[in-house]
Amino acid sequence: MNGMVAILKHDRWIVGGALVLVTLGSWAYLLTGAGISMTPADKLWSPGYFLAMLLMWCVMMVAMMLPSAAPMILTFAAIGRKQTKFGARNLALVLFTSGYLIVWCGFSLGAVFLQWALQRAGYPSMMLAENAPLLSGALLIAAGLWQLTPIKQQCLRHCQSPVKFLILRYRPGLPAALKMGCQHGLFCLGCCWFLMLLLFYGGVMNIAWIGGLALFVLVEKLTPPGHWVTKTTGWLLIIWGVIWSATGIHLVS
């Protein structure tokens, strides 16, 4: 019995260590500047530049979202130890995590198209706070309003309760693992997509802003369901957006 407990703890450390290594590697990639400029030199997006931006966004989502998904991934790994054999459970864990990240890579694709559209519209810096007071203020207000919606609250509750999520949805098998990962990713997307759009407010490659948003997402998901953090942040974002819009217009004019 003691040997089995030791094996389970050992496996948990391996999974946790792998998540830490992937997260640190993603942050290292971002800290080097991802090897690209936010604005192409000739102001035209080539297919290669588009793919480079997509890679940058995907890595950024891994760096920001994987830590907050760790409790769900570790819980899935713990349940899988009791349900399947060693090789199958490891592959199922990889598929579950991949399903989660596939959803955020889909978000990244949409974010790259939005970035392209903003640059086409004359906003090259990807820090709307610098040169678009109305647009950046509206983004803050919209993000604040989303924090207060029932959809946000429902999605957040799923993210905050990994055991309940898996009790209701767990099915054995590799296709089921991928499906569950995608389902969790969709709930996470519903919870955090507007927060991720705030990257356009503070700077797509502003490391301090990226780190601040990632830390907030982690805190929000680790707090108990129904906690005051989400709704308070929503009202603060709305107030901030109104003030920013009014002040920004005054400063520009």
Order of alpha helices (4+ residues) and beta strands (2+ residues): alpha-alpha-alpha-alpha-alpha-alpha-alpha-alpha-alpha-alpha-alpha
